[in-house]
Amino acid sequence: MAGERKEIPMSTTDRIPSASQRTVKASHMAWASSQTSILDAQDQLASWAERHGYDAVVGVRLIAKPGVRVIDWVIYGTAISWDA
């Protein structure tokens, strides 16, 4: 359906626990940042992964970079796509 986003799983490990039997077809370093919130940064990373055809993001890390008046939340990991 138009406008529906698929769920982009994220994991701090090298595999998504619920999909450990799947084979990785492609991977790409990915990151996003937000001055709004951690969840906004995570949503931005998921949106990027979905737009570019990835199925999940693994090895996710989060960094809080203090600025003058705000904190910049930076999230990064490896976007992966699976074999069919």
URJOGI-V823265 format. One record per backbone hydrogen bond with DSSP energy under -0.5 kcal/mol. NH is the residue of the N-H (numbers start at 1). CO is the residue of the C=O. Records with the same first field share a line. If there is no record, write none. Layout:
NH = CO / CO
//
This chain:
4 = 1
9 = 7 / 55
11 = 57
17 = 15
19 = 16
20 = 17
22 = 19
25 = 81
26 = 81
28 = 79
30 = 77
32 = 75
34 = 73
41 = 37
42 = 38
43 = 39
44 = 40
45 = 41
46 = 42
47 = 43
48 = 44
49 = 45
50 = 46
51 = 47
52 = 48
53 = 50
54 = 49
55 = 80
56 = 80
57 = 9
58 = 78
59 = 13
60 = 11
61 = 76
63 = 74
65 = 63 / 72
66 = 64
67 = 70
72 = 65
73 = 34 / 71
74 = 63 / 72
75 = 32
76 = 61
77 = 30
78 = 58
79 = 28 / 77
80 = 56
81 = 26
83 = 23
//
